[in-house]
Amino acid sequence: MAVSRGNIYIYIFGLSLLQRIARAAMSATRPPVTTNGEAAQAFLSQEALRSAYRAVNVESQFDPDAAQISGLTPFSFAAGSLPTIYDQQVSLNIMTGSFGSEIGLIADAASRQTVLAWVAVRILPLKR
C-alpha cells in the first residue's frame, strides 16, 4: 500500500484502510507491506500494522520493515516503490494520497506485474 503526501483526512483514511486490510490479510501467504513518502507516515503505518497483528494475537509475526519510506520527493517515492511491487510479489496495490504524474509509474509497474490496483487519490495539478 502506498501512502503519499496529502491532507490529514487522506492520512487518516489511508491508515484506517491499511489497518483493515492488514487484519484481513493475516491469513494470506503474503503479509501486508506499505511504502510511504514521509517519515511520520511510515511511523504511523508501522503502528497501524502492529495494531492489526496485535488485534489477531499474532504480534510475534509482525515485521517492522513492512512499513517503508520509499522516497521523500514525488518521483523518488514512485521510484522507491517500484522494487516493492517487483520484488515482494505484491498481489494488491492500493494508493491513497495526493499524487501528480508520478502515480503513472507506480500504476504501470503494477499492471506489468498483473497486480490488482485500487486508487483513492487527489491528483495534483501540473505546475507551469
C-alpha positions as CSV (number, residue, x, y, z in Angstrom):
1,M,0.0,0.0,0.0
2,A,1.4,3.4,-0.9
3,V,0.6,6.4,1.2
4,S,1.7,9.7,-0.3
5,R,1.5,13.4,0.6
6,G,-1.9,14.9,1.3
7,N,-4.0,16.4,3.9
8,I,-4.8,14.9,7.3
9,Y,-8.1,13.3,6.1
10,I,-6.3,11.4,3.4
11,Y,-3.7,10.2,6.0
12,I,-6.4,9.0,8.4
13,F,-8.3,7.3,5.5
14,G,-5.1,5.6,4.4
15,L,-4.2,4.4,7.8
16,S,-7.7,3.1,8.6
17,L,-7.7,1.3,5.3
18,L,-4.3,-0.2,6.0
19,Q,-5.3,-1.5,9.3
20,R,-8.4,-3.1,8.0
21,I,-6.6,-4.7,5.1
22,A,-3.8,-5.9,7.3
23,R,-6.3,-7.7,9.6
24,A,-7.9,-9.4,6.6
25,A,-4.5,-10.4,5.2
26,M,-3.2,-12.0,8.3
27,S,-4.0,-15.5,6.9
28,A,-2.6,-14.8,3.5
29,T,0.7,-16.1,2.3
30,R,2.0,-12.6,1.5
31,P,1.9,-10.3,4.6
32,P,1.0,-6.6,4.1
33,V,3.7,-4.1,3.3
34,T,3.4,-0.3,3.0
35,T,5.5,2.4,1.3
36,N,5.4,5.9,2.5
37,G,6.6,9.3,1.3
38,E,7.2,10.9,4.7
39,A,8.8,9.7,7.9
40,A,5.7,10.4,10.1
41,Q,3.6,8.4,7.7
42,A,6.0,5.5,7.9
43,F,5.9,5.5,11.7
44,L,2.1,5.7,11.7
45,S,1.8,3.0,9.1
46,Q,4.1,0.8,11.2
47,E,1.9,1.3,14.2
48,A,-1.3,0.6,12.2
49,L,0.3,-2.7,11.1
50,R,1.5,-3.6,14.6
51,S,-2.0,-2.9,15.9
52,A,-3.6,-5.2,13.3
53,Y,-1.2,-8.0,14.2
54,R,-1.9,-7.4,17.9
55,A,-5.7,-7.5,17.3
56,V,-5.5,-11.0,15.9
57,N,-2.9,-12.2,18.6
58,V,0.0,-12.7,16.2
59,E,2.1,-9.8,17.1
60,S,5.2,-12.0,17.2
61,Q,4.9,-12.3,13.4
62,F,5.0,-8.5,12.9
63,D,7.9,-7.3,10.7
64,P,8.8,-3.6,11.5
65,D,10.3,-3.3,8.0
66,A,6.8,-3.8,6.5
67,A,6.4,0.0,6.7
68,Q,9.0,1.6,4.5
69,I,9.9,5.1,3.4
70,S,10.4,4.8,-0.3
71,G,11.2,8.4,-1.1
72,L,10.8,11.9,0.2
73,T,10.0,13.6,-3.2
74,P,7.2,12.6,-5.5
75,F,9.4,10.9,-8.1
76,S,11.8,9.4,-5.6
77,F,8.7,8.0,-3.8
78,A,7.5,6.4,-7.1
79,A,10.9,5.1,-8.0
80,G,11.4,3.7,-4.4
81,S,8.0,2.0,-4.6
82,L,8.9,0.0,-7.7
83,P,11.1,-2.5,-6.0
84,T,8.3,-3.3,-3.6
85,I,6.0,-4.1,-6.5
86,Y,8.5,-6.1,-8.4
87,D,10.4,-7.9,-5.7
88,Q,7.9,-8.6,-2.9
89,Q,5.3,-10.4,-5.1
90,V,2.6,-7.9,-4.3
91,S,-0.9,-9.1,-5.1
92,L,-2.8,-5.9,-4.4
93,N,-1.6,-2.3,-4.8
94,I,-3.6,0.4,-3.0
95,M,-2.6,4.0,-3.5
96,T,-4.0,6.7,-1.2
97,G,-2.9,10.3,-1.0
98,S,-2.2,13.3,-3.3
99,F,-0.2,12.3,-6.4
100,G,0.9,14.0,-9.5
101,S,2.0,12.4,-12.7
102,E,4.4,10.0,-10.8
103,I,1.4,7.8,-10.0
104,G,1.6,6.6,-13.6
105,L,5.0,5.0,-12.8
106,I,3.5,3.0,-9.9
107,A,0.3,2.1,-11.8
108,D,2.4,0.9,-14.8
109,A,4.6,-1.3,-12.6
110,A,1.6,-2.8,-11.0
111,S,0.0,-3.6,-14.4
112,R,3.2,-5.1,-15.7
113,Q,3.2,-7.5,-12.7
114,T,-0.6,-8.2,-13.1
115,V,-1.2,-6.7,-9.7
116,L,-4.7,-5.5,-8.9
117,A,-4.6,-1.8,-8.3
118,W,-7.1,0.3,-6.3
119,V,-6.6,4.1,-6.1
120,A,-8.0,6.7,-3.7
121,V,-6.2,9.9,-4.6
122,R,-6.3,13.6,-5.1
123,I,-4.4,14.3,-8.3
124,L,-2.3,17.5,-8.0
125,P,-2.4,20.0,-10.9
126,L,0.7,20.3,-13.1
127,K,2.9,23.2,-12.3
128,R,3.6,25.6,-15.2
